Amino acid sequence: MEPDRLSASGSFGVIVGCSAWALLLMLFFLGKGAFAAALAIGLPLLVLSLGFSALILLALQGLARILGMRSRGWILALFGLLCFFLGLVFLMVNPWIGPAMRAAGIIDAESGPILGVSTVHEWLPTLFLILGAGLLFRVAHLCRNAAGSRREGP
């Protein structure tokens, strides 16, 4: 029988997957000598990413007990949470991350094509937030049906 919780390597993967971008951004700031920007931008983003990865892990743990591990609803929840997280990250790029990268000298004429994620289209965060929320609404519907079938019993 399959366990109703994430393995240690799965939990580690969620944490690394959600926070690696913020850690790399901090390293870019530090590599360019922008220590103040690394502390003012990179550190809060790393804390936010770690907090969101903790929320993802808690949600997946709870859903594993309700829907079963790696069920259709569980996979939808994983993708919904990740899409919502990406939407939040994209929401911070234009007003906060991009200007800080340009001010620190990380994005310039030479590195612009390589590190081109200093601005995103305005519709992109909205798309990911709506997609994530839609998937999570579907998961909520699946959870409600699973709870209703448990109450009725055999």
N, C-alpha and C positions, 0 to 999 in steps of 0.2 A: 504494500500500500504506500502511496506517495505521501510524504510528510506535508503538513499544512503550514510550512514556513519556508522562507527563503534560506538557501544555504549561505554560509559565510562568504563564499566566493561571489555569489549573486549579489549579496548586500554590498560587498566591496566594489563590485562592478557598477552598481547604481551610484555609489558615492563618488567613484572616480569619474564616471561618465558625466555626472552633473557638475563637478567642481573643477575638472581639468582645464576647461576653457578659462576660468577665472585665475587659476594658478599660472597658466601660460601668459595671460595678459599681465599679471604681476611681474613675471620674469621678463617680459618685453620692456615694461617700465623700468625695472631695475637694470636691465642690460643697456638701456639708453641713458642711465644715470638720473632718471626722474624718480628719486626716492620719495619725494613729497606726493607725487601722483600715485605711486605704488601704494602708499599708505592711505591716501584720500579716496582713491577709486578702486584699486585692486583688492585691498583688504576687505572693504564692505561687500564687494561682489563675491569674494570667496566665502564670507560668512553667510550671505544670502543663498549662495549655491549649496552650501553644506546644510543649511536649514531646510531648503526645499528638498534635498535628497533625503533628509530624515522624514519629511512629510510623505514623500513617495514611498519610502520603506514601510512606514506605519500604515498607509493606505493599502499597500499590497499585502501586508500581513493580515489586516482585517478582511480584505476581500478573499484571501486564500481560505479563511475559515468559513466564509459565507458561500462562496461560489466554487471553491476547490482550486487547488494550485494548477496553474496553467490551463484553466478552462478558457472558453471563448471570452467570457466576461473579464477574466483576469488579464488576458492579453489586451483586450480593448482598453482596460483601465491603465495598463502600462503605457500604451501608445497615447492615450488621452492625457495622462499626466505629463508625459514627455513633450507632447505638442503644446500643452498649456505652459510648461516651463520655457520652451523655446519662444513662445509668444511674449512671455514676460521679459526674456533676455532681449529680444528684438525691440521691445518697447523702450528699453533703456539705451539702445545704441545711439539714436539720433540726438537726444537732448543731453546725454551724459557721457557715454563711453567714447563715441567718436570725437567730440570736441576735446576731451582729455587726451586722447591719443595724438591729435594734431598739435595740441599745446605742448605736449611732452616731446614732440619731434619724432614720434614713432611712425606716423604717416607723413611722408613728404613726397616730393616728385619722383624720387628713385624707387621707394618701397610701396608707393600707392597701388600699383597693379598687383603686387604680391599680397599685401595686407589690405585689400580693398574693402574690408567690412568695417568701414568707418561711418557709412550711412546705409540705411535700408529704405526701401519704398514704404510709404505710409500704410499701405494695405497689407503688408506682410505680417506685422504683429497681430492685426485684426483677424487675418485669415487663420493663423495658428491658434489664437485664443478661442475663436469660434469653433474650429475643428476639435481642439482639446475639450472644450465645454460640451460639444455635441456628443463626443465619445463618452464622456463622463455621465451625461444624462442617460445614455443608452445603458451604461453599467448600472446606474441607479435603478433603472427599470428592471434589469435582470436580477438585481438584488431583491427588489420588491417581490418579484415573481417567485424567487427562491425562498424568501421568508414566508410567503403565502402558502406555498406548497408544503412547507414544514409544519405550519400551524394546522392545516387540514389533516395531515397525517394519513396513514394507510387505512 
